[in-house]
Amino acid sequence: MDAIVEPSGLSRSQALYVTYAPGARTAWHTHPIRQVLHVTSGIGWIQLEGEPAQRIRSGDVVVIEANENHWHGADAAHTMVHLAMQESDETGKNVVWGRHVTDEEYAAAG
């Protein structure tokens, strides 16, 4: 992860370039305020809890609403880079991490 914008002063905004190796993915997680992902290169996956995984590619923009449990990461055969943009809540928290995505859950995406 490479920070582009960090919260400072009155701003609660954060932007990160995140690079995933083939097969790498986040754990399940939520954000207290929505998150926007802009895929800048590669091919990956995003899955919202209770929904099928969706393939994401360079140029795609994905909006994840507040408190929506989800994961995202690279396709098994490709790297993926996205710009992740989110805000911290009034306590300074911008993500709540959950359990790891299992190999079975990840395999079901593809």
C-alpha positions in Angstrom: 0.0 0.0 0.0 1.3 3.4 -0.9 -0.4 6.4 0.7 -1.4 9.2 -1.6 -3.6 11.2 0.9 -3.7 10.8 4.7 -6.2 12.4 7.1 -4.8 15.6 8.4 -6.3 18.6 10.2 -10.0 18.8 9.5 -9.8 16.4 6.6 -10.8 12.8 7.2 -10.0 11.6 3.6 -7.5 8.9 2.7 -6.4 7.6 -0.6 -4.1 4.6 -1.1 -2.6 2.8 -4.1 -2.9 -0.9 -3.3 -1.0 -3.5 -5.3 -2.1 -7.1 -5.2 0.1 -10.0 -6.4 -1.8 -12.8 -8.2 -4.2 -14.5 -5.8 -3.7 -11.9 -3.0 -6.9 -10.5 -1.4 -8.1 -8.6 1.7 -9.9 -10.1 4.6 -13.7 -9.4 4.9 -14.1 -5.9 6.1 -16.4 -2.8 6.3 -15.9 0.9 6.2 -17.9 3.3 8.5 -18.2 5.7 5.5 -18.4 4.5 1.9 -15.3 3.4 0.0 -14.6 4.0 -3.7 -12.1 1.8 -5.6 -10.7 2.8 -9.0 -8.9 -0.1 -10.7 -5.8 1.3 -12.4 -4.3 -1.9 -13.8 -4.8 -5.6 -13.8 -7.8 -7.9 -13.1 -9.3 -8.7 -9.8 -12.4 -9.5 -7.8 -14.8 -7.8 -5.4 -17.5 -9.6 -3.4 -20.1 -8.1 -1.2 -21.4 -10.4 1.5 -24.4 -12.4 0.3 -23.7 -11.6 -3.4 -21.6 -13.4 -6.1 -18.1 -12.1 -6.7 -17.7 -9.6 -9.6 -14.6 -9.4 -11.8 -13.1 -5.9 -11.9 -10.6 -4.6 -14.5 -8.5 -1.6 -15.2 -10.8 1.5 -15.5 -13.6 0.1 -13.3 -14.9 2.2 -10.4 -16.6 0.4 -7.5 -18.6 2.1 -4.7 -18.9 0.2 -1.5 -21.5 1.7 0.8 -20.9 2.3 4.5 -20.9 -0.9 6.7 -21.2 -3.2 3.7 -19.1 -6.3 4.4 -16.9 -7.1 1.4 -13.4 -8.2 0.2 -11.4 -7.4 -2.9 -8.2 -8.7 -4.5 -6.4 -9.9 -7.6 -7.3 -12.6 -9.9 -5.4 -15.8 -9.4 -3.4 -15.3 -12.7 -3.1 -11.5 -12.7 -1.8 -8.6 -10.6 -4.3 -5.8 -9.7 -3.7 -2.3 -8.6 -6.5 0.0 -7.3 -6.8 3.4 -5.8 -8.8 3.1 -2.6 -10.5 6.2 -1.3 -12.3 6.4 2.0 -12.9 8.7 5.0 -12.5 8.1 8.7 -15.4 8.4 11.0 -15.5 10.8 14.0 -13.3 8.4 16.0 -10.6 8.2 13.3 -11.5 4.7 12.2 -11.7 4.0 8.4 -11.9 0.2 8.3 -13.1 -2.6 10.5 -11.3 -5.9 9.7 -13.1 -9.2 9.8 -12.2 -12.8 9.2 -9.9 -13.9 6.4 -11.4 -14.9 3.0 -11.0 -18.7 2.8 -9.4 -20.4 -0.1 -12.8 -21.9 -0.9 -14.5 -18.5 -0.9 -11.8 -17.2 -3.2 -11.9 -20.2 -5.5 -15.7 -19.7 -5.9 -15.1 -16.2 -7.2 -13.4 -17.5 -10.4 
